[in-house]
Amino acid sequence: MDVRSIPCAFCKGEGVYSHTQITCTVCHGQGRVSVEGPTVECPQCRGTGMEAKSRLPCLGCGGFGVLPLKQEKGRLPRIS
């Protein structure tokens, strides 16, 4: 599988939560996440990586903002 690194959608590649110095729990402060294979924008968060009402990481994509093209039901993308 093709593994590539993309900016973390949840923290917008900053590695910390917006306007704080708290480490992003999605990318573990790296600002980037690794995804395998082709991806599509998460329909639940529309690529933002966060739930609109709670401002927490999206449950559909785990905060990545994207889903594998052939995602198995109930499995989140792997973080490297």
C-alpha positions as CSV (number, residue, x, y, z in Angstrom):
1,M,0.0,0.0,0.0
2,D,1.0,3.5,-0.7
3,V,1.6,5.4,2.6
4,R,1.8,9.2,2.5
5,S,1.9,12.0,5.0
6,I,-0.7,14.7,5.0
7,P,-1.3,17.8,7.2
8,C,-3.4,17.0,10.3
9,A,-6.9,18.3,9.6
10,F,-7.9,18.6,13.2
11,C,-5.0,21.0,14.2
12,K,-4.5,22.3,10.7
13,G,-0.9,21.1,10.7
14,E,0.1,23.1,13.7
15,G,0.6,20.2,16.2
16,V,-1.3,22.1,18.9
17,Y,-5.0,23.0,19.5
18,S,-6.0,26.3,18.1
19,H,-5.0,29.3,20.3
20,T,-3.4,27.0,22.9
21,Q,-0.2,25.2,23.6
22,I,-1.9,21.8,24.2
23,T,-0.6,19.0,22.0
24,C,-2.9,17.8,19.4
25,T,-4.2,14.3,20.3
26,V,-4.8,13.3,16.6
27,C,-1.3,13.8,15.3
28,H,0.5,13.7,18.7
29,G,2.0,17.2,18.1
30,Q,3.6,16.2,14.7
31,G,1.3,18.3,12.6
32,R,1.1,15.5,10.0
33,V,-0.6,12.1,9.9
34,S,0.1,9.1,7.7
35,V,-2.6,7.5,5.6
36,E,-2.6,4.4,3.4
37,G,-3.7,4.3,-0.2
38,P,-6.2,6.6,-1.9
39,T,-8.4,8.7,0.3
40,V,-11.7,10.6,0.1
41,E,-12.9,13.6,2.2
42,C,-14.7,12.5,5.3
43,P,-18.5,13.2,4.6
44,Q,-19.2,13.5,8.3
45,C,-16.9,16.5,9.0
46,R,-16.4,17.6,5.4
47,G,-12.6,17.4,5.8
48,T,-12.2,19.6,8.8
49,G,-11.4,16.7,11.2
50,M,-13.7,18.0,13.9
51,E,-17.3,17.6,15.0
52,A,-19.2,20.8,14.3
53,K,-21.0,21.1,17.6
54,S,-18.5,19.7,20.1
55,R,-15.2,20.8,18.4
56,L,-13.8,17.4,19.3
57,P,-12.1,15.1,16.8
58,C,-14.5,13.7,14.2
59,L,-15.7,10.2,15.1
60,G,-16.0,9.3,11.4
61,C,-12.4,9.8,10.5
62,G,-10.7,10.1,13.9
63,G,-9.7,13.8,13.1
64,F,-7.8,13.0,9.9
65,G,-10.3,14.7,7.7
66,V,-10.1,11.9,5.1
67,L,-11.1,8.2,4.9
68,P,-9.5,5.4,3.0
69,L,-11.3,4.9,-0.3
70,K,-12.3,1.4,0.7
71,Q,-12.7,1.8,4.5
72,E,-13.7,-1.2,6.5
73,K,-16.7,-0.4,8.6
74,G,-15.7,0.7,12.1
75,R,-12.0,1.0,11.4
76,L,-10.2,4.4,11.6
77,P,-7.2,5.3,9.5
78,R,-3.8,4.2,11.0
79,I,-1.6,6.8,12.6
80,S,2.2,6.4,12.1
